[in-house]
Amino acid sequence: MRQVEIRIEGRLDENWAEWLGEFAIRHTGQNETILTGLVKDQAALYGLIAKLRDLGVRLIAVSIGEQAT
Protein backbone atom coordinates (compact mmCIF):
# COMPACT_ATOMS: atom_id res chain seq x y z
CA MET A 1 0.00 0.00 0.00
CA ARG A 2 1.14 3.52 -0.72
CA GLN A 3 0.07 6.80 0.84
CA VAL A 4 -1.29 9.20 -1.79
CA GLU A 5 -2.09 12.90 -1.62
CA ILE A 6 -4.07 14.45 -4.46
CA ARG A 7 -4.74 18.18 -4.78
CA ILE A 8 -7.65 19.34 -6.89
CA GLU A 9 -9.01 22.75 -7.72
CA GLY A 10 -12.20 23.82 -5.96
CA ARG A 11 -14.12 22.44 -3.04
CA LEU A 12 -15.15 18.77 -3.18
CA ASP A 13 -17.90 17.82 -0.75
CA GLU A 14 -16.98 15.33 1.99
CA ASN A 15 -19.86 13.09 0.87
CA TRP A 16 -17.65 11.85 -1.99
CA ALA A 17 -15.14 10.23 0.43
CA GLU A 18 -16.74 6.78 0.40
CA TRP A 19 -17.12 6.72 -3.40
CA LEU A 20 -13.46 7.68 -3.69
CA GLY A 21 -12.33 4.70 -1.62
CA GLU A 22 -12.53 6.21 1.85
CA PHE A 23 -10.05 8.97 1.09
CA ALA A 24 -9.93 11.78 3.64
CA ILE A 25 -11.07 15.11 2.23
CA ARG A 26 -9.91 18.47 3.55
CA HIS A 27 -10.07 21.97 2.17
CA THR A 28 -7.46 24.68 2.02
CA GLY A 29 -8.03 28.42 2.11
CA GLN A 30 -6.73 28.57 -1.47
CA ASN A 31 -9.77 27.04 -3.20
CA GLU A 32 -8.21 23.56 -3.20
CA THR A 33 -9.28 20.20 -1.88
CA ILE A 34 -6.70 17.71 -0.64
CA LEU A 35 -7.50 14.00 -0.76
CA THR A 36 -5.34 11.61 1.26
CA GLY A 37 -5.48 7.86 1.59
CA LEU A 38 -3.95 4.54 0.65
CA VAL A 39 -3.89 2.78 -2.71
CA LYS A 40 -2.86 -0.83 -3.15
CA ASP A 41 -1.18 -0.40 -6.53
CA GLN A 42 -0.85 1.79 -9.58
CA ALA A 43 -4.03 0.43 -11.13
CA ALA A 44 -5.99 1.57 -8.06
CA LEU A 45 -4.40 5.01 -8.33
CA TYR A 46 -5.37 5.28 -12.01
CA GLY A 47 -8.91 4.23 -11.08
CA LEU A 48 -9.10 6.99 -8.48
CA ILE A 49 -7.80 9.56 -10.96
CA ALA A 50 -10.41 8.36 -13.49
CA LYS A 51 -13.17 8.92 -10.92
CA LEU A 52 -11.93 12.46 -10.36
CA ARG A 53 -11.89 13.00 -14.12
CA ASP A 54 -15.49 11.77 -14.30
CA LEU A 55 -16.43 14.36 -11.68
CA GLY A 56 -14.93 17.03 -13.92
CA VAL A 57 -12.47 18.35 -11.35
CA ARG A 58 -9.12 19.92 -12.25
CA LEU A 59 -6.14 17.93 -10.99
CA ILE A 60 -3.37 20.10 -9.51
CA ALA A 61 -0.89 17.57 -8.05
CA VAL A 62 -0.44 13.93 -7.10
CA SER A 63 2.12 12.89 -4.46
CA ILE A 64 2.91 9.25 -3.75
CA GLY A 65 4.66 8.23 -0.56
CA GLU A 66 6.86 5.27 0.18
CA GLN A 67 5.42 1.79 0.15
CA ALA A 68 4.14 0.69 3.57
CA THR A 69 5.67 -2.47 4.95
N, C-alpha and C positions, 0 to 999 in steps of 0.2 A: 504494500500500500504506500502511496505517496501523498503527502500534504500538498494541496493546491490552493492558490489564491488567485481569484479572477476579479479584475476590476472592469466594471461596465459603466457606461454613461447613463445618467439619470437615476431615478429612484425605483427600484424593484420592490414590490410589496412582499412582506415576509411570508404571505400565504403560498408563495411559490417554492418555499424551502423543501417541502416533502416531494414535490414533483421533480425537483432538481437533485434528488438523491440525498436529502437531509443535509444539504449544505447550509451553514450558518450565513445569515444575511445581515449586513450592517451598512449603515449609510454614513457618508462623510459630509462635511459642510461644503464640499466642492462639487455638488451635483453628481456624485458617483456612488455606486453600490459596490461593496466588496463581498464576494462569496468565498467562504473558506470551508474546506472539507477534505475528505480522503477519496482517492480513486484507486481502483485495484490495478489498472494497467492503462496503457495508452489508448486502447479502444474505448474504455470507459470515459476517458477525458474527451476524446473526439465526440462521443455521444452527448456529453454534457454541453460541449460547445455547439453542437447541432441544435440542441434544445434552446439555447440562448439565441441562436440565429433564427429559429422558428418564432421566437417571441419578438423578433425585430429589434433587439437591443444592439447598441454599438459597443463592441469589445475594445477595451483600452489596453489591458495587459493581462498576461497569464504568467504566474510564477509557480514553479514546481520545486518542492523541497526534496530532500534526500529520502531514499527508500527506508521505510520503517522496518526494523528487524523483529 
